[in-house]
Amino acid sequence: MTMQLTGIAGSTALVTGAVGGIGSAVASCLAAAGAAVVAADIDGAGAAALAETLRGQGASALGLRLDVTDHAEVERAVDTVERTVGPIGILVNAAGVLGRVAALTEYDDAEWQRVFAVNAHGPFNCMRAVGRRMAERRAGRIVTIGSNSAAIVKTGQGLYGASKAAAHYLTNCLGLELAGQGVRCVVVAPGTTETAMSRANWHVSGRREALLHGEPDRYRVGIPRGRFADPREIASVVAFLASDQAAHLTVTTVTVDGGSSLRP
Ligand SMILES: NC(=O)c1ccc[n+]([C@@H]2O[C@H](COP(=O)([O-])OP(=O)(O)OC[C@H]3O[C@@H](n4cnc5c(N)ncnc54)[C@H](O)[C@@H]3O)[C@@H](O)[C@H]2O)c1
């Protein structure tokens, strides 16, 4: 039996962090399903190039330079998209930064502010601007790319995991508040996925193998599936959650990590 995703074609989808590994896979997947994709990223040239590629494949796409940490810029961008492209039916919060992998006692205030600005304040800015409008229209789907680090404690990821836990809570809280108004909000929590973000640390000797196989001396488990996720394996779950086939899914977190969270 083949199942076609419905409810995406004809929608306007705003994807933040769209130039990144997961964001670009999500943008491509939603475009292939027929959404008009607004590819937003702080890397404006990259966003424009991605939109051009998607248009070349016959999709409707617009590239937008957007810094999700800037509340006023987000409000302006959402207003412009709604006036020029269409009412946003799907928001995917994929912009994120890993920050430095370090012991908690070694971080300085600037690192805290940077990681929280992008990973927690960013989704808040976007969900506040888009959620208000979706609630008025009594329709909308929001998917935040969180992380399995929000639910399992990992050494060296104090700031990242805490900022992602905030994003998980914000998204699910909005989902609860808007559940009666036709707006669904869900978190997708990936484990290590092959993108620029995860590869950034693989130059450290043994790091890649440690992520795969675990580090018992650092209380870290590996990935039971024995490999990292392909960004398209995250994107297909996001597309499903944005579709009508997931119509009863809201206020929840879907973990896509090859089993590494060991959650029942
Ligand atoms: N790769 C992984 O292993 C992994 C695992 C779990 C969760 N995640 C999450 O998935 C999401 C996507 O990560 P990725 O692996 O594709 O990383 P990536 O580094 O490839 O992409 C992140 C994108 O976010 C953009 N960005 C950063 N700051 C921004 C800002 N202020 N405003 C707008 N855009 C901004 C970057 O320009 C980049 O294009 C992130 O939220 C990340 O935390 C990734």
The ligand as an SDF file (V2000), in Angstrom:
LIG
                    3D

 44 48  0  0  0  0  0  0  0  0999 V2000
   22.8410   17.3720   13.0090 N   0  0  0  0  0  0  0  0  0  0  0  0
   22.5040   16.7650   14.1420 C   0  0  0  0  0  0  0  0  0  0  0  0
   23.1450   15.7860   14.5550 O   0  0  0  0  0  0  0  0  0  0  0  0
   21.3340   17.2510   14.9340 C   0  0  0  0  0  0  0  0  0  0  0  0
   20.8700   16.4490   15.9760 C   0  0  0  0  0  0  0  0  0  0  0  0
   19.7800   16.8680   16.7220 C   0  0  0  0  0  0  0  0  0  0  0  0
   19.1750   18.0820   16.4330 C   0  0  0  0  0  0  0  0  0  0  0  0
   19.6510   18.8590   15.4210 N   0  0  0  0  0  0  0  0  0  0  0  0
   18.9610   20.1460   15.1750 C   0  0  0  0  0  0  0  0  0  0  0  0
   18.5100   20.1860   13.8550 O   0  0  0  0  0  0  0  0  0  0  0  0
   18.4590   21.5500   13.3970 C   0  0  0  0  0  0  0  0  0  0  0  0
   19.2020   21.6640   12.0830 C   0  0  0  0  0  0  0  0  0  0  0  0
   20.5600   21.3020   12.3180 O   0  0  0  0  0  0  0  0  0  0  0  0
   21.5500   20.8520   11.1530 P   0  0  0  0  0  0  0  0  0  0  0  0
   22.1990   19.6290   11.5830 O   0  0  0  0  0  0  0  0  0  0  0  0
   20.8710   20.9240    9.8400 O   0  0  0  0  0  0  0  0  0  0  0  0
   22.6340   22.0280   11.2890 O   0  0  0  0  0  0  0  0  0  0  0  0
   23.3030   22.9650   10.1990 P   0  0  0  0  0  0  0  0  0  0  0  0
   24.4170   23.6300   10.9130 O   0  0  0  0  0  0  0  0  0  0  0  0
   23.5870   22.1970    8.9670 O   0  0  0  0  0  0  0  0  0  0  0  0
   22.1310   24.0190    9.8740 O   0  0  0  0  0  0  0  0  0  0  0  0
   21.7200   24.9910   10.7810 C   0  0  0  0  0  0  0  0  0  0  0  0
   21.2400   26.1850    9.9580 C   0  0  0  0  0  0  0  0  0  0  0  0
   20.7270   27.1890   10.8610 O   0  0  0  0  0  0  0  0  0  0  0  0
   21.1290   28.4530   10.3520 C   0  0  0  0  0  0  0  0  0  0  0  0
   21.1260   29.4530   11.4230 N   0  0  0  0  0  0  0  0  0  0  0  0
   21.9880   29.5480   12.4710 C   0  0  0  0  0  0  0  0  0  0  0  0
   21.6870   30.6330   13.1990 N   0  0  0  0  0  0  0  0  0  0  0  0
   20.5980   31.2120   12.6220 C   0  0  0  0  0  0  0  0  0  0  0  0
   19.8250   32.3560   12.9190 C   0  0  0  0  0  0  0  0  0  0  0  0
   20.1190   33.1480   13.9570 N   0  0  0  0  0  0  0  0  0  0  0  0
   18.7580   32.6520   12.1290 N   0  0  0  0  0  0  0  0  0  0  0  0
   18.4670   31.8600   11.0620 C   0  0  0  0  0  0  0  0  0  0  0  0
   19.1910   30.7830   10.7090 N   0  0  0  0  0  0  0  0  0  0  0  0
   20.2390   30.4520   11.4930 C   0  0  0  0  0  0  0  0  0  0  0  0
   22.5340   28.2020    9.7950 C   0  0  0  0  0  0  0  0  0  0  0  0
   22.9130   29.2290    8.8730 O   0  0  0  0  0  0  0  0  0  0  0  0
   22.3550   26.8470    9.1380 C   0  0  0  0  0  0  0  0  0  0  0  0
   21.9710   26.9580    7.7860 O   0  0  0  0  0  0  0  0  0  0  0  0
   19.1030   22.3850   14.5110 C   0  0  0  0  0  0  0  0  0  0  0  0
   18.0780   22.9860   15.2910 O   0  0  0  0  0  0  0  0  0  0  0  0
   19.8550   21.3600   15.3240 C   0  0  0  0  0  0  0  0  0  0  0  0
   20.0140   21.7650   16.6650 O   0  0  0  0  0  0  0  0  0  0  0  0
   20.7130   18.4710   14.6580 C   0  0  0  0  0  0  0  0  0  0  0  0
  1  2  1  0
  2  3  2  0
  2  4  1  0
  4  5  1  0
  4 44  2  0
  5  6  2  0
  6  7  1  0
  7  8  2  0
  8  9  1  0
  8 44  1  0
  9 10  1  0
  9 42  1  0
 10 11  1  0
 11 12  1  0
 11 40  1  0
 12 13  1  0
 13 14  1  0
 14 15  2  0
 14 16  1  0
 14 17  1  0
 17 18  1  0
 18 19  2  0
 18 20  1  0
 18 21  1  0
 21 22  1  0
 22 23  1  0
 23 24  1  0
 23 38  1  0
 24 25  1  0
 25 26  1  0
 25 36  1  0
 26 27  1  0
 26 35  1  0
 27 28  2  0
 28 29  1  0
 29 30  1  0
 29 35  2  0
 30 31  1  0
 30 32  2  0
 32 33  1  0
 33 34  2  0
 34 35  1  0
 36 37  1  0
 36 38  1  0
 38 39  1  0
 40 41  1  0
 40 42  1  0
 42 43  1  0
M  CHG  2   8   1  16  -1
M  END
$$$$
